[in-house]
Amino acid sequence: MINQFKLLDSVAILKPVLNTRLTLVEPEYASISSLPVGLVGTIVEVYDTGNDYQYLVEFADNQGIEYAMAILKEDEILVLQYELAVA
């Protein structure tokens, strides 16, 4: 299987991510039930499980302070493009 996502890619989540799947860093976010669709994070680790790839995604506020992390699968994220790539 081809790894389509890279370390430090900005991604948006395509499905809500339940708080049971989150590592919550900041206590004030402990009461949330899930991260919403469209929330943007950064891939900070890539895991090759042999059958597929999984991604540790960090979520941070506007000041860059991390508040949550989650391990997500390829079908749960979309890479955000900031430049037009011409082949």
C-alpha positions in Angstrom: 0.0 0.0 0.0 1.2 3.5 -0.9 1.6 6.0 1.9 -0.3 9.1 0.6 0.3 11.3 3.6 3.5 12.7 5.0 5.0 13.9 8.2 3.9 17.5 8.9 1.1 17.5 6.4 -1.9 19.6 7.5 -5.0 17.5 7.5 -8.7 18.0 8.1 -10.7 15.2 9.8 -13.5 13.7 7.7 -15.4 12.0 10.6 -16.0 13.1 14.2 -13.2 11.7 16.5 -14.6 10.5 19.8 -12.9 11.7 23.0 -12.2 8.1 23.9 -9.7 8.0 21.0 -8.0 11.3 22.1 -5.0 12.0 24.2 -6.2 15.3 25.7 -3.3 17.5 26.7 -5.2 20.5 28.1 -7.7 19.8 30.9 -10.2 22.4 29.7 -10.9 20.2 26.7 -11.7 17.1 28.7 -15.5 17.7 28.6 -15.7 17.5 24.7 -17.5 14.5 23.3 -15.6 14.5 20.0 -13.5 16.6 17.6 -15.8 17.9 14.8 -15.5 17.2 11.1 -13.3 19.7 9.4 -11.0 20.4 12.3 -7.4 20.9 11.1 -4.4 19.2 12.6 -0.8 18.2 11.7 0.6 14.7 11.2 3.4 14.3 13.7 4.1 10.6 13.3 3.4 8.0 10.6 2.9 4.3 11.6 3.2 1.5 9.0 1.2 -1.4 10.5 2.0 -3.7 7.6 -1.6 -3.7 6.3 -2.1 0.1 6.2 -0.8 3.4 7.6 -2.0 5.2 10.6 -1.2 8.8 11.6 -0.7 10.6 14.9 -2.4 13.9 14.4 -1.8 16.9 16.7 -4.5 19.5 17.2 -3.5 23.0 18.4 -5.2 26.3 19.0 -4.4 29.6 17.1 -1.5 30.2 19.4 0.1 26.9 18.5 -0.6 25.3 21.8 -1.4 21.6 21.5 -4.7 20.5 23.1 -5.3 17.0 21.7 -3.7 14.1 19.7 -5.3 11.2 18.0 -4.2 8.2 15.9 -6.2 8.3 12.7 -6.6 6.1 9.6 -6.3 7.3 6.0 -10.0 7.3 5.4 -10.5 9.7 8.4 -8.3 12.5 7.1 -7.9 14.7 4.1 -4.6 16.4 3.2 -5.0 20.2 2.8 -3.3 21.7 -0.3 -1.9 25.2 -0.1 -0.2 25.3 -3.5 -1.2 24.2 -7.0 1.0 21.3 -8.1 1.8 21.1 -11.8 3.0 17.7 -13.0 
